[in-house]
Amino acid sequence: MKGPRFITHIRRLKDVGEPLANFFASGLLRLGPKLGPILWQFPPRQTFDEAVFDDFLGQLPKTTDEALALARRRGSRLEGRDWLECDVRQAVRHAVEIRHESFRTPAFTALLRRHGAALVCADTVKWPLLFDLTADFAYVRLHGSQELYVSGYEAEALDVWALRARTWARGDEVTDGERIEAPGPSRQEGRDVFIYFDNDAKVRAPVDAAGLIGRLESLRSGQAA
């Protein structure tokens, strides 16, 4: 699930109270237990402003109860098309994808940790590939490491990402990539890992996803043995 560009690209996080309410009232809560992390992707021109991001992240609901309360503050244009029910109580997770070097500062990762939001590990030729974990889950977007939205992932690259996914799932941190801060302590309870292939310009995403799934299953079988 991806947050609206109207909030991230047009409003640039300013005066977004009603747009956020409209987003959560638009049917999002119908997903119930299938609702995964919400991705907030920012444009390449968006620079890090600690006060602006602190205010925005503070407005995001952290539970379905909070999301429902926010949805009830929707604007009038959604009347008759809204969804203001939620049958489950669970956490609402958020992931932030940045595309500007100004975010490469400990102040940013500290802010994400304070709000429980994940820093997206985005594999792309253009933007920072950072492996800092700032939440109780890992969120990865594989856009194509050679050509944005186009490049497929060869067997060796999929092997690497499978090992990274297993490391995160065990509660450990990846140490073979670039970071803003030093790795933190391991989580004994493990960690959820979400990986998305966004290299679909040449229809490579489904093939690469299947390849990664196969490798993860092999790693799990080997571990069980």
Sequence and secondary structure as in RCSB ss.txt:
>XXXX:A:sequence
MKGPRFITHIRRLKDVGEPLANFFASGLLRLGPKLGPILWQFPPRQTFDEAVFDDFLGQLPKTTDEALALARRRG
SRLEGRDWLECDVRQAVRHAVEIRHESFRTPAFTALLRRHGAALVCADTVKWPLLFDLTADFAYVRLHGSQELYV
SGYEAEALDVWALRARTWARGDEVTDGERIEAPGPSRQEGRDVFIYFDNDAKVRAPVDAAGLIGRLESLRSGQAA
>XXXX:A:secstr
 B  HIIIIISTTSS HHHHHHHHHTTGGGGGGG   EEEE  TT    HHHHHHHHHHS SBHHHHHHHHTT  
GGGTTS         B  EEEE  SGGG SHHHHHHHHHHT EE EEE SSS       SSEEEEEE  SSSTTT
    HHHHHHHHHHHHHHHTT    SS  SS      TT  EEEEEE  TTTT HHHHHHHHHHHHHHHHHHHH 
